[in-house]
Amino acid sequence: MRAIRVASATLLTASALALSAPAAAAAAVGEENVTAFGFSISPKTVAAGGQVTLSVDGCDGDTKVTSGVFDDTTIPKGQKSATAHVFWDAKPGAMYEVTFTCNGSNPGSDKTDLTIATGRPDNNSHHNQHNQHNKGVKAGVGGSLGGLDLHEIALGGALIIGTLGTAYYKARRHTGEDNS
């Protein structure tokens, strides 16, 4: 009989954890592309000195892409992408903001993030070439959260604590009834 209660409590806890995971995963999905034009950066994580591809869709004019981690880049009208070289002195582990600005029929701008990987490419010949551009580091965002906000974290924690508390209460209550 006790094994059934323990199994029930374990199943209840696992269910609560499983139900809180989709909300966390949904929040981690990017919230970019909220403009009238689409944009992307690939890869989203790159080593200092590496190269990224900047893509745009739906902008009928030039698209200017700016960041503190590479020189300003323009994707000319009629083209879908351009490349940019990340500065060699980009701080490993830092997250930099990248802004896409469309000056065509769908004007507007929006931002996404580019993360600098820990480690560098083998070719280090351009090291410290762009010290004057070392600006725009997005500090204090707690990169390990992956886009989760405090409300979602609190809700997930409350679900887990509530489930564990309920399982403990029921296990203790049933244990007390068996001893009498």
Z-matrix of the N, CA and C atoms (Angstrom, degrees):
N
C 1 1.448
C 2 1.521 1 110.43
N 3 1.331 2 116.07 1 -40.08
C 4 1.458 3 119.84 2 -179.67
C 5 1.536 4 111.10 3 -63.95
N 6 1.318 5 117.00 4 -36.52
C 7 1.468 6 121.35 5 179.62
C 8 1.526 7 110.92 6 -61.44
N 9 1.313 8 117.31 7 -37.03
C 10 1.456 9 120.99 8 178.67
C 11 1.522 10 110.32 9 -65.65
N 12 1.339 11 117.30 10 -41.63
C 13 1.473 12 120.39 11 178.96
C 14 1.521 13 110.77 12 -64.95
N 15 1.316 14 117.65 13 -42.98
C 16 1.469 15 121.09 14 179.25
C 17 1.514 16 109.85 15 -64.71
N 18 1.320 17 117.14 16 -42.74
C 19 1.461 18 120.49 17 178.62
C 20 1.524 19 110.93 18 -63.38
N 21 1.323 20 116.70 19 -39.40
C 22 1.466 21 120.84 20 178.54
C 23 1.525 22 111.18 21 -64.04
N 24 1.330 23 116.28 22 -44.41
C 25 1.459 24 120.21 23 179.35
C 26 1.523 25 110.40 24 -64.20
N 27 1.329 26 117.49 25 -40.27
C 28 1.458 27 121.25 26 178.72
C 29 1.517 28 110.35 27 -64.88
N 30 1.316 29 117.40 28 -43.87
C 31 1.456 30 121.75 29 178.79
C 32 1.527 31 111.33 30 -63.25
N 33 1.319 32 117.73 31 -40.45
C 34 1.454 33 122.08 32 178.10
C 35 1.528 34 110.92 33 -63.34
N 36 1.319 35 116.70 34 -42.57
C 37 1.471 36 120.72 35 177.96
C 38 1.518 37 110.88 36 -65.03
N 39 1.320 38 117.29 37 -45.81
C 40 1.463 39 120.88 38 179.56
C 41 1.527 40 110.69 39 -62.01
N 42 1.324 41 117.40 40 -38.26
C 43 1.467 42 120.88 41 178.16
C 44 1.519 43 111.45 42 -63.10
N 45 1.316 44 116.78 43 -43.04
C 46 1.470 45 120.14 44 179.23
C 47 1.526 46 110.62 45 -63.10
N 48 1.311 47 116.70 46 -42.35
C 49 1.466 48 119.71 47 178.08
C 50 1.521 49 110.85 48 -64.24
N 51 1.329 50 117.31 49 -41.80
C 52 1.458 51 121.14 50 -179.49
C 53 1.529 52 111.25 51 -66.18
N 54 1.318 53 116.75 52 -36.63
C 55 1.463 54 119.68 53 -179.99
C 56 1.521 55 112.52 54 -73.21
N 57 1.326 56 117.88 55 -26.85
C 58 1.462 57 119.15 56 179.34
C 59 1.520 58 112.11 57 -83.25
N 60 1.327 59 118.74 58 -19.42
C 61 1.468 60 121.70 59 -178.98
C 62 1.527 61 113.37 60 -66.04
N 63 1.348 62 121.79 61 -43.21
C 64 1.464 63 119.61 62 -179.65
C 65 1.521 64 113.79 63 -60.64
N 66 1.332 65 117.81 64 -36.08
C 67 1.461 66 119.98 65 178.60
C 68 1.528 67 110.36 66 -65.69
N 69 1.317 68 116.43 67 -40.20
C 70 1.459 69 119.82 68 178.64
C 71 1.517 70 110.42 69 -67.58
N 72 1.321 71 118.00 70 -40.56
C 73 1.456 72 121.09 71 -179.91
C 74 1.521 73 110.60 72 -67.83
N 75 1.313 74 118.12 73 -38.68
C 76 1.454 75 120.95 74 179.22
C 77 1.520 76 110.91 75 -65.09
N 78 1.309 77 117.80 76 -36.51
C 79 1.451 78 120.79 77 179.39
C 80 1.510 79 111.58 78 -71.19
N 81 1.334 80 116.91 79 -27.80
C 82 1.457 81 120.41 80 -178.63
C 83 1.520 82 111.45 81 -76.98
N 84 1.338 83 118.40 82 -17.92
C 85 1.452 84 120.73 83 178.34
C 86 1.524 85 108.24 84 -64.76
N 87 1.307 86 117.31 85 138.62
C 88 1.466 87 122.31 86 -175.20
C 89 1.508 88 112.99 87 -55.54
N 90 1.295 89 116.46 88 143.50
C 91 1.455 90 122.41 89 177.67
C 92 1.520 91 109.59 90 -109.04
N 93 1.347 92 115.97 91 31.73
C 94 1.438 93 118.72 92 -179.02
C 95 1.521 94 110.15 93 -89.42
N 96 1.321 95 116.07 94 -173.75
C 97 1.452 96 123.31 95 178.79
C 98 1.528 97 111.97 96 59.88
N 99 1.316 98 117.44 97 41.46
C 100 1.453 99 121.42 98 176.72
C 101 1.529 100 111.04 99 -92.81
N 102 1.321 101 117.44 100 5.86
C 103 1.449 102 121.93 101 177.87
C 104 1.523 103 109.61 102 -91.68
N 105 1.332 104 116.27 103 177.29
C 106 1.459 105 121.44 104 178.53
C 107 1.529 106 111.24 105 -75.91
N 108 1.319 107 117.85 106 -6.47
C 109 1.459 108 121.89 107 176.38
C 110 1.521 109 108.71 108 -124.56
N 111 1.316 110 116.51 109 154.44
C 112 1.451 111 120.79 110 179.75
C 113 1.523 112 110.86 111 -94.97
N 114 1.316 113 116.44 112 152.86
C 115 1.458 114 120.71 113 178.34
C 116 1.517 115 109.68 114 -153.77
N 117 1.328 116 115.17 115 158.39
C 118 1.463 117 119.08 116 176.85
C 119 1.518 118 109.28 117 -159.30
N 120 1.323 119 114.39 118 162.88
C 121 1.453 120 122.08 119 175.69
C 122 1.525 121 106.81 120 -131.80
N 123 1.328 122 115.58 121 135.29
C 124 1.457 123 119.64 122 -177.15
C 125 1.522 124 109.78 123 -139.90
N 126 1.295 125 118.54 124 129.56
C 127 1.457 126 128.54 125 -4.77
C 128 1.525 127 110.69 126 -77.17
N 129 1.323 128 116.93 127 164.22
C 130 1.469 129 122.04 128 179.26
C 131 1.525 130 111.50 129 -79.62
N 132 1.337 131 116.67 130 -18.64
C 133 1.461 132 122.36 131 175.64
C 134 1.516 133 106.96 132 -127.69
N 135 1.332 134 116.29 133 126.78
C 136 1.463 135 121.06 134 -176.07
C 137 1.526 136 109.21 135 -140.84
N 138 1.309 137 116.50 136 150.46
C 139 1.461 138 120.86 137 177.33
C 140 1.522 139 109.60 138 -77.14
N 141 1.325 140 116.65 139 153.07
C 142 1.465 141 121.07 140 175.63
C 143 1.529 142 107.98 141 -56.34
N 144 1.324 143 116.71 142 135.33
C 145 1.455 144 121.57 143 -177.94
C 146 1.508 145 113.35 144 87.09
N 147 1.327 146 117.55 145 -4.64
C 148 1.460 147 121.92 146 -178.59
C 149 1.515 148 112.34 147 -80.36
N 150 1.310 149 115.43 148 -177.58
C 151 1.461 150 122.25 149 -176.99
C 152 1.520 151 109.59 150 -121.63
N 153 1.329 152 116.62 151 140.55
C 154 1.462 153 121.95 152 176.72
C 155 1.521 154 109.25 153 -122.65
N 156 1.317 155 115.47 154 151.28
C 157 1.455 156 121.53 155 175.33
C 158 1.519 157 107.86 156 -103.92
N 159 1.323 158 115.30 157 125.97
C 160 1.460 159 122.32 158 179.64
C 161 1.524 160 107.10 159 -104.27
N 162 1.329 161 118.11 160 124.27
C 163 1.461 162 121.72 161 -176.44
C 164 1.518 163 110.33 162 -123.39
N 165 1.336 164 114.75 163 148.31
C 166 1.461 165 120.84 164 178.88
C 167 1.523 166 108.54 165 -141.59
N 168 1.332 167 115.84 166 148.39
C 169 1.456 168 121.30 167 179.10
C 170 1.526 169 108.21 168 -143.59
N 171 1.317 170 116.37 169 130.25
C 172 1.456 171 120.04 170 176.11
C 173 1.517 172 114.49 171 94.08
N 174 1.321 173 118.60 172 6.36
C 175 1.463 174 121.23 173 175.48
C 176 1.521 175 107.29 174 -100.56
N 177 1.347 176 117.04 175 120.15
C 178 1.460 177 121.15 176 -176.60
C 179 1.520 178 113.14 177 -90.70
N 180 1.308 179 117.50 178 16.90
C 181 1.460 180 122.22 179 176.44
C 182 1.517 181 108.92 180 -139.22
N 183 1.306 182 115.96 181 -164.95
C 184 1.459 183 120.01 182 176.16
C 185 1.525 184 109.55 183 -71.26
N 186 1.317 185 115.75 184 145.85
C 187 1.458 186 121.49 185 175.77
C 188 1.518 187 107.53 186 -116.14
N 189 1.324 188 116.77 187 123.00
C 190 1.460 189 121.64 188 178.12
C 191 1.519 190 108.04 189 -98.54
N 192 1.340 191 115.82 190 130.39
C 193 1.459 192 121.65 191 179.94
C 194 1.524 193 107.64 192 -117.37
N 195 1.322 194 116.63 193 122.66
C 196 1.461 195 121.41 194 -177.09
C 197 1.523 196 110.70 195 -124.95
N 198 1.327 197 114.69 196 150.09
C 199 1.453 198 121.54 197 176.59
C 200 1.520 199 108.10 198 -165.67
N 201 1.301 200 116.43 199 160.08
C 202 1.452 201 121.05 200 176.44
C 203 1.516 202 112.78 201 -83.73
N 204 1.337 203 117.36 202 1.37
C 205 1.452 204 120.79 203 -175.39
C 206 1.537 205 113.01 204 -112.87
N 207 1.323 206 118.03 205 -4.77
C 208 1.469 207 121.84 206 172.31
C 209 1.517 208 108.59 207 -152.44
N 210 1.349 209 115.94 208 163.11
C 211 1.456 210 120.66 209 179.60
C 212 1.528 211 109.85 210 -64.48
N 213 1.357 212 116.44 211 149.59
C 214 1.457 213 120.44 212 176.96
C 215 1.525 214 109.12 213 -54.75
N 216 1.318 215 115.85 214 138.20
C 217 1.465 216 121.70 215 -176.47
C 218 1.518 217 108.31 216 -128.37
N 219 1.331 218 116.21 217 141.11
C 220 1.460 219 121.05 218 176.96
C 221 1.520 220 108.92 219 -115.40
N 222 1.319 221 115.07 220 130.69
C 223 1.462 222 121.22 221 171.60
C 224 1.525 223 105.21 222 -97.84
N 225 1.336 224 117.21 223 107.74
C 226 1.469 225 120.05 224 -174.91
C 227 1.529 226 112.60 225 -64.35
N 228 1.325 227 115.33 226 154.89
C 229 1.462 228 122.46 227 176.96
C 230 1.528 229 108.29 228 -53.39
N 231 1.319 230 116.22 229 133.96
C 232 1.458 231 121.28 230 179.20
C 233 1.522 232 113.66 231 92.85
N 234 1.316 233 118.12 232 -16.25
C 235 1.465 234 120.35 233 176.76
C 236 1.522 235 108.70 234 -100.07
N 237 1.319 236 115.52 235 153.83
C 238 1.457 237 121.03 236 -177.92
C 239 1.525 238 113.16 237 -101.77
N 240 1.359 239 117.81 238 -18.32
C 241 1.456 240 118.41 239 -175.63
C 242 1.523 241 111.70 240 -155.50
N 243 1.322 242 113.84 241 165.96
C 244 1.467 243 122.92 242 175.59
C 245 1.527 244 106.17 243 -152.47
N 246 1.319 245 116.30 244 165.60
C 247 1.453 246 119.89 245 177.88
C 248 1.522 247 109.70 246 -114.81
N 249 1.312 248 114.66 247 155.36
C 250 1.464 249 121.50 248 177.13
C 251 1.525 250 107.78 249 -138.06
N 252 1.322 251 116.02 250 145.63
C 253 1.455 252 121.38 251 178.59
C 254 1.525 253 109.23 252 -103.06
N 255 1.304 254 115.43 253 124.03
C 256 1.461 255 122.22 254 -179.92
C 257 1.526 256 108.83 255 -71.58
N 258 1.314 257 116.85 256 139.12
C 259 1.459 258 121.48 257 179.91
C 260 1.527 259 110.50 258 -60.89
N 261 1.315 260 115.39 259 145.85
C 262 1.461 261 121.52 260 -179.86
C 263 1.521 262 112.17 261 -67.40
N 264 1.325 263 116.48 262 -26.47
C 265 1.464 264 118.79 263 -176.57
C 266 1.530 265 112.43 264 -95.03
N 267 1.338 266 117.13 265 17.13
C 268 1.465 267 120.48 266 176.39
C 269 1.526 268 108.57 267 -63.78
N 270 1.317 269 115.80 268 137.59
C 271 1.465 270 121.70 269 -174.67
C 272 1.536 271 110.72 270 -74.88
N 273 1.341 272 117.23 271 119.31
C 274 1.466 273 120.04 272 178.25
C 275 1.529 274 111.33 273 -57.95
N 276 1.316 275 115.56 274 134.04
C 277 1.459 276 121.51 275 -179.90
C 278 1.520 277 113.76 276 88.25
N 279 1.343 278 117.62 277 -10.36
C 280 1.466 279 120.39 278 -178.92
C 281 1.524 280 110.68 279 -79.17
N 282 1.336 281 115.31 280 154.38
C 283 1.448 282 122.03 281 176.34
C 284 1.529 283 107.72 282 -112.25
N 285 1.325 284 116.55 283 124.83
C 286 1.458 285 122.11 284 -179.16
C 287 1.518 286 109.56 285 -110.53
N 288 1.322 287 115.56 286 143.32
C 289 1.450 288 122.00 287 178.10
C 290 1.527 289 108.87 288 -84.81
N 291 1.339 290 117.18 289 136.56
C 292 1.457 291 123.52 290 177.92
C 293 1.526 292 106.81 291 -122.00
N 294 1.346 293 116.87 292 125.07
C 295 1.463 294 121.74 293 -176.98
C 296 1.526 295 110.29 294 -110.30
N 297 1.328 296 116.36 295 128.63
C 298 1.462 297 123.50 296 175.28
C 299 1.528 298 107.17 297 -105.28
N 300 1.346 299 117.46 298 125.59
C 301 1.459 300 121.92 299 179.75
C 302 1.521 301 109.31 300 -124.72
N 303 1.342 302 116.54 301 119.28
C 304 1.460 303 122.83 302 179.87
C 305 1.527 304 109.16 303 -96.74
N 306 1.323 305 116.79 304 131.54
C 307 1.466 306 121.15 305 178.90
C 308 1.523 307 111.28 306 -113.14
N 309 1.325 308 118.44 307 23.20
C 310 1.456 309 122.40 308 -179.46
C 311 1.509 310 111.69 309 -100.23
N 312 1.355 311 115.43 310 -143.42
C 313 1.462 312 119.91 311 -177.26
C 314 1.526 313 112.41 312 -73.98
N 315 1.314 314 117.38 313 -15.28
C 316 1.459 315 121.91 314 176.30
C 317 1.525 316 109.01 315 -115.81
N 318 1.317 317 117.68 316 64.24
C 319 1.461 318 118.01 317 -174.74
C 320 1.526 319 111.51 318 -66.15
N 321 1.287 320 114.00 319 153.07
C 322 1.453 321 120.57 320 178.00
C 323 1.510 322 109.24 321 150.57
N 324 1.312 323 114.87 322 176.56
C 325 1.454 324 118.78 323 177.31
C 326 1.521 325 109.13 324 -146.63
N 327 1.323 326 114.58 325 154.67
C 328 1.448 327 120.75 326 176.61
C 329 1.511 328 108.02 327 -151.96
N 330 1.330 329 115.78 328 166.50
C 331 1.457 330 121.03 329 -172.79
C 332 1.513 331 111.15 330 -124.94
N 333 1.311 332 114.85 331 155.24
C 334 1.455 333 123.11 332 171.17
C 335 1.520 334 106.87 333 -142.91
N 336 1.307 335 117.26 334 175.28
C 337 1.461 336 120.79 335 -177.09
C 338 1.517 337 111.20 336 -112.99
N 339 1.321 338 115.60 337 149.47
C 340 1.460 339 124.03 338 173.98
C 341 1.520 340 106.61 339 -126.43
N 342 1.325 341 116.71 340 125.62
C 343 1.455 342 121.91 341 -178.78
C 344 1.519 343 109.54 342 -102.80
N 345 1.323 344 115.83 343 137.18
C 346 1.460 345 121.43 344 178.01
C 347 1.527 346 107.77 345 -91.75
N 348 1.327 347 115.16 346 124.33
C 349 1.459 348 120.81 347 -178.71
C 350 1.520 349 110.36 348 -70.64
N 351 1.306 350 115.42 349 154.70
C 352 1.459 351 119.33 350 174.42
C 353 1.516 352 107.26 351 -81.11
N 354 1.316 353 115.91 352 126.44
C 355 1.469 354 121.63 353 -174.90
C 356 1.507 355 109.42 354 113.27
N 357 1.302 356 116.53 355 159.01
C 358 1.457 357 121.69 356 -178.06
C 359 1.517 358 110.51 357 -127.47
N 360 1.350 359 117.00 358 155.76
C 361 1.452 360 119.50 359 172.71
C 362 1.533 361 109.67 360 -65.09
N 363 1.332 362 116.37 361 162.08
C 364 1.470 363 121.32 362 -177.70
C 365 1.526 364 112.84 363 -61.70
N 366 1.318 365 118.59 364 -39.02
C 367 1.462 366 121.34 365 -176.98
C 368 1.521 367 109.47 366 -78.35
N 369 1.310 368 117.33 367 112.49
C 370 1.461 369 122.14 368 -176.12
C 371 1.523 370 111.28 369 -115.65
N 372 1.327 371 117.28 370 25.45
C 373 1.459 372 120.65 371 -173.63
C 374 1.521 373 113.36 372 -72.25
N 375 1.303 374 118.07 373 -22.72
C 376 1.466 375 120.24 374 -178.31
C 377 1.519 376 112.34 375 -100.07
N 378 1.338 377 117.17 376 17.15
C 379 1.462 378 122.00 377 -177.19
C 380 1.524 379 111.39 378 -54.02
N 381 1.323 380 116.09 379 133.26
C 382 1.472 381 124.47 380 178.62
C 383 1.522 382 113.16 381 63.68
N 384 1.336 383 117.66 382 21.96
C 385 1.457 384 120.41 383 179.36
C 386 1.522 385 111.62 384 -67.54
N 387 1.303 386 117.45 385 -30.81
C 388 1.464 387 120.23 386 -173.12
C 389 1.518 388 112.87 387 -119.69
N 390 1.308 389 118.90 388 44.95
C 391 1.459 390 120.69 389 179.71
C 392 1.521 391 111.99 390 -58.89
N 393 1.335 392 117.50 391 -33.23
C 394 1.458 393 120.14 392 -177.81
C 395 1.525 394 111.51 393 -68.30
N 396 1.324 395 118.46 394 -14.91
C 397 1.457 396 121.15 395 -178.99
C 398 1.518 397 112.72 396 -99.80
N 399 1.294 398 118.30 397 8.50
C 400 1.455 399 121.75 398 -176.75
C 401 1.529 400 109.76 399 -75.31
N 402 1.326 401 114.44 400 76.96
C 403 1.465 402 121.23 401 -179.26
C 404 1.522 403 108.35 402 -140.52
N 405 1.268 404 117.11 403 166.02
C 406 1.449 405 121.54 404 171.90
C 407 1.516 406 115.29 405 83.23
N 408 1.306 407 118.83 406 17.93
C 409 1.456 408 119.60 407 176.75
C 410 1.518 409 108.34 408 -70.52
N 411 1.309 410 116.15 409 128.99
C 412 1.456 411 120.50 410 178.59
C 413 1.528 412 107.20 411 -86.75
N 414 1.298 413 116.73 412 99.08
C 415 1.467 414 121.46 413 -176.13
C 416 1.518 415 110.59 414 -99.23
N 417 1.301 416 115.33 415 153.87
C 418 1.455 417 120.56 416 172.58
C 419 1.506 418 115.61 417 80.41
N 420 1.341 419 118.76 418 15.01
C 421 1.446 420 118.94 419 -179.13
C 422 1.512 421 113.06 420 -92.95
N 423 1.317 422 118.24 421 -5.65
C 424 1.460 423 120.07 422 178.24
C 425 1.507 424 112.00 423 61.33
N 426 1.297 425 116.88 424 62.46
C 427 1.450 426 123.93 425 -171.87
C 428 1.514 427 115.71 426 -49.55
N 429 1.305 428 119.62 427 -22.09
C 430 1.458 429 120.22 428 -178.15
C 431 1.525 430 112.64 429 -72.67
N 432 1.314 431 118.06 430 -11.84
C 433 1.463 432 120.36 431 179.92
C 434 1.516 433 112.35 432 -77.86
N 435 1.323 434 118.51 433 -21.38
C 436 1.450 435 121.09 434 176.14
C 437 1.513 436 114.34 435 58.96
N 438 1.290 437 120.27 436 36.17
C 439 1.448 438 123.22 437 175.87
C 440 1.520 439 115.06 438 92.60
N 441 1.287 440 119.57 439 1.84
C 442 1.463 441 120.78 440 179.07
C 443 1.525 442 109.70 441 -77.39
N 444 1.300 443 116.11 442 142.70
C 445 1.453 444 118.18 443 176.46
C 446 1.526 445 109.37 444 -103.47
N 447 1.306 446 116.10 445 168.89
C 448 1.461 447 121.62 446 -173.95
C 449 1.530 448 112.79 447 -63.36
N 450 1.325 449 117.63 448 -31.92
C 451 1.470 450 119.96 449 179.25
C 452 1.521 451 110.57 450 -64.09
N 453 1.314 452 117.27 451 -42.67
C 454 1.463 453 120.12 452 -179.83
C 455 1.522 454 111.25 453 -68.37
N 456 1.313 455 116.69 454 -39.01
C 457 1.458 456 120.39 455 178.20
C 458 1.530 457 109.82 456 -64.74
N 459 1.329 458 116.81 457 -43.70
C 460 1.466 459 120.72 458 179.55
C 461 1.526 460 110.94 459 -64.26
N 462 1.322 461 117.60 460 -41.42
C 463 1.461 462 120.83 461 178.95
C 464 1.523 463 110.67 462 -63.58
N 465 1.313 464 117.53 463 -45.40
C 466 1.465 465 120.77 464 177.85
C 467 1.517 466 111.74 465 -61.04
N 468 1.339 467 116.09 466 -43.90
C 469 1.465 468 120.21 467 178.38
C 470 1.515 469 111.90 468 -63.38
N 471 1.335 470 117.21 469 -40.57
C 472 1.467 471 120.95 470 179.23
C 473 1.522 472 110.67 471 -64.62
N 474 1.326 473 116.81 472 -39.57
C 475 1.468 474 119.58 473 177.95
C 476 1.526 475 111.15 474 -63.06
N 477 1.295 476 116.47 475 -44.54
C 478 1.468 477 120.60 476 -178.83
C 479 1.525 478 110.66 477 -65.83
N 480 1.334 479 117.02 478 -47.30
C 481 1.464 480 120.87 479 -179.59
C 482 1.528 481 110.64 480 -63.31
N 483 1.326 482 117.04 481 -41.72
C 484 1.455 483 120.83 482 178.53
C 485 1.521 484 112.21 483 -62.56
N 486 1.321 485 115.90 484 -41.89
C 487 1.457 486 120.16 485 178.95
C 488 1.522 487 111.48 486 -65.76
N 489 1.318 488 115.97 487 -45.94
C 490 1.466 489 119.70 488 178.76
C 491 1.530 490 111.03 489 -62.93
N 492 1.319 491 117.16 490 -41.43
C 493 1.465 492 121.05 491 179.03
C 494 1.512 493 111.68 492 -63.91
N 495 1.330 494 116.65 493 -42.60
C 496 1.463 495 120.70 494 178.81
C 497 1.526 496 110.55 495 -64.07
N 498 1.322 497 116.73 496 -43.74
C 499 1.462 498 120.49 497 179.54
C 500 1.526 499 110.62 498 -62.77
N 501 1.324 500 117.29 499 -42.22
C 502 1.466 501 121.43 500 179.31
C 503 1.535 502 110.32 501 -64.20
N 504 1.323 503 116.58 502 -46.00
C 505 1.468 504 121.25 503 -179.05
C 506 1.526 505 110.87 504 -60.01
N 507 1.337 506 115.61 505 -47.26
C 508 1.460 507 119.03 506 -178.16
C 509 1.519 508 111.24 507 -66.78
N 510 1.322 509 117.99 508 -38.30
C 511 1.464 510 120.84 509 178.88
C 512 1.527 511 110.38 510 -65.54
N 513 1.326 512 117.81 511 -42.23
C 514 1.470 513 121.47 512 179.32
C 515 1.528 514 110.78 513 -68.39
N 516 1.315 515 118.52 514 -39.36
C 517 1.455 516 122.36 515 -178.98
C 518 1.521 517 110.67 516 -65.04
N 519 1.338 518 116.19 517 -43.88
C 520 1.458 519 119.48 518 179.10
C 521 1.525 520 111.46 519 -68.28
N 522 1.319 521 117.30 520 -34.58
C 523 1.456 522 121.16 521 177.97
C 524 1.515 523 109.82 522 -64.42
N 525 1.317 524 118.38 523 -40.35
C 526 1.464 525 122.26 524 178.66
C 527 1.506 526 112.35 525 -65.78
N 528 1.357 527 118.86 526 -35.36
C 529 1.445 528 121.57 527 179.92
C 530 1.530 529 111.50 528 -71.67
N 531 1.334 530 117.31 529 -32.79
C 532 1.454 531 120.72 530 -179.15
C 533 1.528 532 111.70 531 -69.90
N 534 1.333 533 118.71 532 -29.59
C 535 1.449 534 122.10 533 -176.02
C 536 1.532 535 113.46 534 -81.97
N 537 1.326 536 118.49 535 -13.47
C 538 1.457 537 118.83 536 -175.64
C 539 1.487 538 114.68 537 -89.32
